[in-house]
Amino acid sequence: MNFSVPEGGGVRVIYQFTSEPPAVSFRATGEKDGIIDIVPKTGVLYLSGSLDWETKAVHRLQVESLDEKGNVVKGPYAVTIYVEDINDNPPQFDQIKYAGVVRQNSRPGKPFMHVHATDRDDPTTPHAQLTYSILHHFPNPYAEMLFQINNVTGAISPSMKGSYYLDPQKQDTFTLVVTVKDMAGMSMNAFTSSADVIITVKESLWKAPPTIRIQENSTQIYPVNISQVHSNEPDVIYDLFEKEKLPRLPFSIDQNGVIYVTDPLDREEKDTYSFFAVTKDNKGELVDKPLHIHVIVEDINDNPPVCQQALTVIEVQENEDEGSNIGTLLATDMDEEGTLNSRLQFKIRSQVPAIPASNLFFIQQETGILQLTSRSLNRRIASNYSLKVLVTDGVFQTICDVQIYVIDINDRIPIFEKSDYHNVTVAESLPVGTVILEIQATDGDEPATGSSYIIYQVKEGDPNNMFIIETDSKTNRGFVKINKTLDFEAASVYNLVISATNPEPLVPGVQYNSSSLTSFKVFVTNVDEPPVFHKTVYKAEVSEGIPVNSLVMTVEAYDPEGDTVRYSLEGDVRKWLRIDSATGQVYTASTLDREQQGTYTVEVVASELSNNLQPCIEFHFIMNKTNTDVNDNPPVLAMDYPPFFCHPLRGGEQALIQAADADEQLNYPTFTFSLADDMNARNNWKISKINTTHAYLSPKHANFEEKVYNVPVIINDNGNPPLERKVNLEVNICKCSSENSCFIEVQREHSWPSTGQAIGILIGVLLIIGRSLFLAVESNDVTPQPPFLQTRQTQSP
């Protein structure tokens, strides 16, 4: 017999045994432990004290019945008493106080310490199921705790906020009061114990190193150790990844966080590198935040100076004063700008020819500016000089070539071949750019130089720059052109004075005089011009609901000669407009419809009323009429294909529906979706709004057959007045392929041919056989046909 007895509870009866003669008493033996016994005369099995599960969980006894002489009548019978545990032991931490260390910027949820508690109660019952929590947090400067604890394992880790805010400079020590409860924390009668946890915050090991500087083209043995990073976590995997895409990243990192440069670097190829150091766990997940590594490649003097031009050409006038800057020799160095490696110095090595002196030129050492040392240049002695200039950067040197041409001085003025070109008559309608006159002046200075090139300008008589003069660089011939549209009514005569000058300044003592001036008159003749509009484009915005004969706009044109203007329309294909020929007022002639055409363009023609010779001279302009929409189109569903759900439904499915409207919306369209007032639809479907144009349709349950359902949906717009449309949305509940799309299974029939099909096949075979035999008999001149063939032919129909 087995008995379950709760521990504690004191004296109690467990069971009463009965006996049959000749038995007159009972005896109990076994693990009675001075608490369990039996009354010999009555057979009552009882407890004389309290059982304790923690001391002994099972008691095994034997019970016998005895006769008057003490002999065993029956038994022994096995009796097992199982002690049931009650929650009579509070949980206990294995330490009174715990201490732990956490690093700044540690990953949230990554444990850095554990607390542990035990409970003497039965571990198979809730009495010993423990749960941990943080009761207090000292100090707690934020609304959320900086630490968290796993309620099952007792693992303590930074919270999301703690990972961000923990800083030993602000607070380096925290005290947590951690509690443990039995009964899995689910009972109000659970026992609770607590312990203090002292947490020290230390500076993060995971820090980006300072900017790394590496000298270019180093001759060290590679790879070279340049820095090291340390993770806050042990056993992590270090890796690098690029911030920018490079053909190769000349850096690596080992599993101790040591960063190496793997190849010599060239600053002229790339002067900086940016990449990230990361740590991962054995699953490939990031452990720490990526660290930005910045490398600067330091320059060495490994590039020679380079002449910017193979030959630097300079022109200088023969009368230039000593000390004059005549030009600059330009050179570059690919080494780092602003350092001694790229500092260039200049020095003249030679001058050819060395006449009238060998040192006619001087070059500034730091700038490369060339100067004259004296006023000794004479084109008749030497027309050009070749200089060799040494350019050095302290390590490398380069020779640059300079060619200096001595040019003639500007000591002669241009002289016109005519002092007066008399009169030129032009029509006001001539286009801009038309040449109206050619003029000529000559200059005795050296050809093809700034001293002989002639610039023609209108000096007097043209305040509005109506004319311009262009020079042929080879012949110095001047072409007078119309620069702006001429207008007889504005000016009919121009008295022009033209000057001829050089781009190079004249030498002292020489001045321009009347020989460099000429004049002529321009007479402008009148041309009857067409009317001119005040604007080239007229625009108006009107509502499509505007009444017929409403004024849209007024256009205006004038005739330069003052004639009366009349107006007409062209291109009014829809006959929506009309115009008052005298006033230019444009009216609606019929009802406008924005859905037919939102922007309407017509042409207005202005003509002179009295000019019968030129009735077709017209000036066209475009009028854009944008109709303001009236809400006269209800919304519609805008979907490329009907929605479907895969059968059988599993719950949670949604199908996207969208609405559109042909009307123009003031800001953006707003639609509302709802189910029609249909009990069947409302029981089976629901609509959830996503935004102003989309919604989700979803089934309310999964009990749908495999077929097409019609779902009545009502769509309302936000127009004025608002409109609505009811649509029957076809929803297909169908079998789906592995790609979650509906498919139709094609049924293939496997059966014998029908009777009619069999007869047809037989007739075809017999006809082929008959044809073959007929040809064979005919070839042997045998006229009679075989009886069986005749029989078959007779019967075959």
QUIJO-V64318 format. One record per backbone hydrogen bond with DSSP energy under -0.5 kcal/mol. CO is the residue of the C=O (numbers start at 1). NH is the residue of the N-H. Records with the same first field share a line. If there is no record, write none. Layout:
# QUIJO-V64318
CO = NH, NH
This chain:
# QUIJO-V64318
1 = 80
3 = 5, 82
5 = 84
8 = 51
12 = 47
15 = 45
20 = 23
25 = 66
27 = 64
29 = 62
30 = 32
32 = 35, 36
35 = 48
37 = 46
38 = 40
39 = 43
40 = 26
43 = 17, 45
44 = 39, 46
45 = 14, 15
46 = 37
47 = 12
51 = 8
52 = 55, 56
57 = 83
59 = 81
60 = 31
61 = 79
62 = 29
63 = 77
64 = 27
65 = 73, 74
66 = 24, 25
67 = 70
71 = 67
74 = 65
77 = 63
79 = 61
80 = 3, 82
81 = 59, 83
82 = 5, 84
84 = 7
86 = 88
92 = 118
96 = 196
98 = 198
100 = 200
102 = 202
103 = 106
107 = 110
109 = 111
110 = 158
113 = 156
116 = 94
118 = 92
122 = 125, 128
125 = 128
126 = 129, 183
128 = 130
129 = 184
131 = 181
133 = 135, 179
136 = 177
138 = 175
146 = 159
148 = 157
149 = 151
150 = 154
151 = 132
154 = 115
155 = 150
156 = 112, 113
157 = 148
158 = 109
159 = 163
160 = 164
161 = 165
162 = 166
167 = 170, 171
172 = 201
174 = 199
175 = 138
176 = 178, 197
177 = 135, 136
178 = 195
179 = 133
180 = 193
181 = 131
182 = 185
183 = 186
187 = 190
191 = 182
193 = 180
195 = 178
196 = 98
197 = 176, 199
198 = 100
199 = 174, 201
200 = 102, 202
202 = 104
205 = 207, 230
212 = 296
214 = 298
215 = 218
224 = 261
227 = 259
236 = 238
237 = 280
239 = 278
241 = 276
244 = 246
248 = 250
249 = 251
250 = 262, 263
252 = 260
254 = 257
257 = 229
258 = 254
259 = 226, 227
260 = 252, 262
261 = 223, 224
265 = 217, 267
266 = 269, 270
271 = 297
273 = 295
274 = 243, 244
275 = 293
276 = 241
277 = 291
278 = 239
279 = 287, 288
280 = 237
281 = 284
285 = 281
291 = 277, 293
292 = 294
293 = 275
294 = 212
295 = 273
296 = 214, 298
298 = 216
300 = 302
306 = 332
310 = 401
311 = 313
312 = 403
314 = 405
316 = 407
317 = 320
321 = 324
324 = 326, 372
327 = 370
328 = 330
330 = 308
332 = 306
336 = 339
339 = 342
340 = 343
345 = 392
347 = 390
350 = 388
352 = 386
353 = 355
357 = 360
360 = 373, 374
362 = 371
364 = 368
365 = 346
368 = 329
369 = 364
370 = 326, 327
371 = 362
372 = 323
374 = 376
378 = 381, 382
383 = 406
385 = 404
386 = 352
387 = 389, 402
388 = 349, 350
389 = 391, 400
390 = 347
391 = 398
392 = 345
396 = 393
398 = 391, 400
400 = 389
401 = 312
402 = 387, 404
403 = 314, 405
404 = 385
405 = 316, 407
407 = 318
409 = 411
410 = 507
415 = 442
419 = 519
422 = 521
424 = 523
426 = 525
427 = 430
431 = 434
434 = 482
437 = 480
439 = 478
440 = 417
442 = 415
446 = 449
449 = 452, 453
450 = 504
454 = 456
455 = 501
457 = 459, 499
460 = 497
462 = 465
466 = 483, 484
468 = 481
470 = 479
471 = 473
472 = 476
476 = 441
477 = 472
478 = 439, 480
479 = 470, 481
480 = 436, 437
481 = 468
482 = 433
487 = 490, 491
492 = 524
494 = 496, 522
496 = 520
497 = 459, 460
498 = 518
499 = 457
501 = 455
507 = 510
513 = 516
514 = 517
515 = 416
516 = 500
518 = 498
519 = 421
520 = 496
521 = 424, 523
522 = 494, 524
523 = 426, 525
525 = 428
532 = 558
536 = 622
538 = 624
540 = 626
542 = 628
543 = 546
544 = 592
547 = 550
550 = 588
553 = 586
556 = 534
558 = 532, 560
559 = 562
564 = 609
566 = 607
568 = 605
570 = 603
571 = 573
572 = 575
576 = 589, 590
578 = 587
579 = 581
580 = 584
581 = 567
584 = 555
585 = 580
586 = 552, 553
587 = 578
588 = 549
593 = 596, 597
598 = 627
600 = 625
602 = 623
603 = 570
604 = 621
605 = 568
607 = 566
610 = 612
612 = 615
614 = 617
616 = 618
619 = 606
621 = 604
622 = 538, 624
623 = 602, 625
624 = 540, 626
625 = 600, 627
626 = 542
627 = 629
628 = 544
630 = 632
636 = 660
637 = 639
643 = 732
645 = 734
655 = 697
657 = 695
658 = 638
660 = 636
672 = 716
674 = 714
676 = 678
678 = 682
679 = 683
680 = 684
681 = 685
684 = 700
686 = 698
688 = 696
692 = 671
693 = 659
694 = 690, 691
695 = 657
696 = 688
697 = 655
698 = 686
702 = 649, 704
705 = 707
707 = 733
709 = 711, 731
710 = 712
711 = 713, 729
712 = 676
713 = 727
714 = 674
715 = 725
716 = 672
720 = 631
723 = 717
725 = 715, 727
727 = 713, 729
728 = 730
729 = 711, 731
731 = 709, 733
732 = 645, 734
734 = 647
735 = 743
737 = 740
741 = 737
743 = 745
745 = 747
746 = 748
747 = 749
749 = 751
754 = 758
755 = 759
756 = 760
757 = 761
758 = 762
759 = 763
760 = 764
761 = 765
762 = 766
763 = 767
764 = 768
765 = 769
766 = 770
767 = 771
768 = 772
769 = 773
770 = 774
771 = 775
772 = 776
773 = 777
774 = 778
775 = 779
776 = 780
777 = 780, 782
778 = 781
781 = 783
786 = 790
787 = 791
788 = 792
789 = 793
790 = 794
791 = 795
792 = 796
793 = 797
